[in-house]
Amino acid sequence: MVPPMDDIAKRLSAVILTMTAERAPRTICPSDAARAVDPDNWRDLMEATRELARELARSGDVVITQKGEDLDPDAQWRGPVRIRRAGT
């Protein structure tokens, strides 16, 4: 049985916050969090992981970066991004 998306979203958010805190000031890849939550089906979680990273960036918990530059969580962006704990 597949857990409801709400449960997965809570787990993903918790993993993003935990991993960014543990690795600070280094960044994580969204796929790191997705793999931690579901190693076999992590690719299916990538869109949700990126959206949760946006939400966490809006709340000031994390910063989303691309090529070392901070991204606006409300802007459209493409390509590989990284996530770091805010304030590090």
Sequence and secondary structure as in RCSB ss.txt:
>XXXX:A:sequence
MVPPMDDIAKRLSAVILTMTAERAPRTICPSDAARAVDPDNWRDLMEATRELARELARSGDVVITQKGEDLDPDA
QWRGPVRIRRAGT
>XXXX:A:secstr
    HHHHHHHHHHHHHHHHHHHTTS B HHHHHHHH SSSGGGGHHHHHHHHHHHHHTTSEEEEETTEE  TTS
   S  EEEETT 
